[in-house]
């Protein structure tokens, strides 16, 4: 049964936090805990999680705001689950940050954490709502409003996030899939296959790959492929076995790793060349959503996180405004297109600074439709081969107003349906031009013409802007987001998180984002000498004044001011 937690709204005079010596209370006031309590814990909307629990009268739930706050503290300090339990039960700072005035007021079983994480995923699968993302947006939007931050100009960047999986060779992957399926088979079915599969199920997949010569690997790939195909065919009609996750993995690797030529009597299994294997193919059975991407000669297995944040020079502090996780085969351009509309609606963003990876016809069209100016710090693609290129022409909007030597066009035609531009110059203007042969304007029978499409024109104008100080000044604002990416990386281990799966990785990243925003606001308040909440000492003195006229018997019963 769902019940909101309002314990933190009651301040008890006799909690441990209020019995500390004055000097220790001041230390507590200056710690991160009161700020976290005020800025994060008290902003958590428990009601959005009510559907997790039964409506039937029963035992109340563990306080949702304490659980979400605890998960955020894990992201703040990079605790393991076991360390998190210790902090909750034995650390007064953590307890106070979560609305408690002492230790032992609440106890938490680690299994409750696991159940709640699964409830999050099940609820999202059922409704399409990611409640942690809603929490991030709610807390962030409130902070942006309270601090009066300028969200008109923002920056965006992405980085790889590794899944908590082992990198496998092709043979090791196939053998592991085979072993998993054999393990999942009902006991009655195993003897049927044990002799046939003995070579591949009696030792670890890694050991099998390790002891083979390179010349022997191809033959074993084919042999394992044949066994997988036989297993897949044998249980295709069995509703129970064909519903196993390990059975689905067999079907997937057969499709991704082999060419299957079905004949009248027998099917032939051919191993695909390595270059034909898709980057979206199964990397490890432990995480079927992880993908592969190579960048700067380095391979990455897992996902990509994308982050946007404010970057106006007038802001006293910059906050993360959007966070997302995708498979690492997703392009930056695709991510920008998907995140743009929500960012625009929530924050009123007018300009976004990115690197060249976020640019492209699709993203530029989306930005134009949403009224957001895309400001890339560099241009994607090859430089023009001509000594004089389109960027040397003078534009006004989308029209060419003059050539590099100042000649105005005789005529311009814009074919909007095709996105093509035709700019014509008279023979008199171009025949004796010193740039003939070096210029992209080409001679025709009756005139000279310059041809380009909408995107070429856009890139030419953008290259011109890159040389302007005003544009470069905006581009320089992007560099600081690399520090934001580093804040996430510091909470990882060799670029990996302790979880697997797209949604689990994303939820951990969202909690990290809430923690990073809290760190920034807290640092700003410390620098300005601001206090996010009434100090503990002040609360204690206020209570003493309020209860001063009451008899001792009532005080010792634990008088509580609502």
Beta strands, then each sheet from edge to edge (+ up, - down):
strand 1: 11-12
strand 2: 153-162
strand 3: 258-262
strand 4: 267-271
strand 5: 291-295
strand 6: 298-310
strand 7: 320-327
strand 8: 351-354
strand 9: 373-376
strand 10: 394-396
strand 11: 399-402
strand 12: 411-415
strand 13: 420-425
strand 14: 442-443
strand 15: 448-453
strand 16: 560-561
sheet 1: 1+ 16-
sheet 2: 5+ 6- 2+ 8+ 9+
sheet 3: 3+ 4-
sheet 4: 5+ 6- 7+
sheet 5: 10+ 11-
sheet 6: 12+ 13- 15+ 14-
end
